[in-house]
Amino acid sequence: MAGVQAILFLHVVVLTIGLFSGLAARVSEGSRHQTACQTIFLICLAIVGATTIVSLGGKPGAWLGAGATLSVMVLTATCDFSRGSDVRIGG
């Protein structure tokens, strides 16, 4: 039983680090740490993706947390959260 708890804890840690790496990649934009944060984010993205794939072989629904984390990481990295941007639709 202790092995299952350790795996679950590791799973939660991987997903949490993945989320924070996405946030760090976005916040570091324009700073001298941008390249390092983006590199760490891409590594974490691959790890969370692999975790999602491995979770597919487990119990039904076990992949849901990893899949949601993967989606949030991609959205965090691609969305522009700056308030100063002017959004225009259709020209």
C-alpha positions in Angstrom: 0.0 0.0 0.0 2.9 2.3 0.7 4.0 1.9 -2.9 0.6 3.1 -4.2 0.8 6.2 -2.0 4.3 7.0 -3.2 3.2 6.7 -6.8 0.1 8.9 -6.2 2.3 11.5 -4.4 4.8 11.5 -7.3 1.9 11.9 -9.7 0.6 14.9 -7.9 4.1 16.4 -7.6 4.6 16.0 -11.4 1.3 17.7 -12.2 1.9 20.5 -9.8 5.4 21.2 -11.1 4.0 21.1 -14.6 1.4 23.8 -13.8 4.0 26.0 -12.1 6.4 25.6 -15.0 3.7 26.9 -17.4 3.1 29.9 -15.1 6.8 30.6 -14.8 7.2 30.4 -18.6 4.5 33.0 -19.0 5.6 35.3 -16.2 9.3 35.2 -17.3 8.4 36.6 -20.7 10.9 39.4 -21.6 13.2 38.7 -18.7 16.7 37.2 -18.8 15.3 33.9 -17.4 12.8 33.4 -20.3 14.9 30.8 -22.2 15.5 28.7 -19.0 11.9 28.9 -18.0 10.7 27.9 -21.4 13.1 25.0 -21.6 12.0 23.8 -18.2 8.3 24.1 -19.3 8.9 22.1 -22.5 10.6 19.3 -20.4 7.7 19.4 -17.9 5.2 19.3 -20.9 6.9 16.1 -22.2 6.8 14.6 -18.7 3.2 15.4 -18.1 2.3 14.1 -21.6 4.1 10.8 -20.8 2.3 10.7 -17.4 -1.0 11.1 -19.3 -0.1 8.2 -21.7 1.0 5.9 -18.8 -2.2 6.8 -16.9 -4.3 5.6 -19.8 -3.3 2.0 -19.0 -4.5 2.3 -15.4 -7.9 2.4 -13.9 -10.7 4.1 -15.9 -10.5 7.8 -15.4 -7.0 7.8 -13.9 -5.7 9.8 -16.8 -8.2 12.7 -16.2 -6.0 14.7 -13.9 -2.9 14.4 -16.1 -4.9 15.2 -19.2 -6.5 18.3 -17.6 -3.1 19.4 -16.4 -1.6 19.0 -19.9 -4.5 21.1 -21.3 -4.0 23.8 -18.8 -0.3 23.9 -19.3 -0.8 24.4 -23.1 -3.4 27.1 -22.5 -1.1 28.9 -20.0 1.8 28.9 -22.4 -0.2 30.1 -25.4 -2.7 32.6 -24.0 -1.8 36.2 -23.8 -2.7 37.5 -20.4 -1.4 41.0 -20.8 -4.0 43.7 -20.2 -2.4 46.2 -22.5 -2.9 44.3 -25.7 -5.5 45.5 -28.2 -7.7 42.7 -29.4 -9.3 43.2 -32.8 -11.5 40.7 -34.6 -11.8 40.8 -38.3 -9.4 43.5 -39.1 
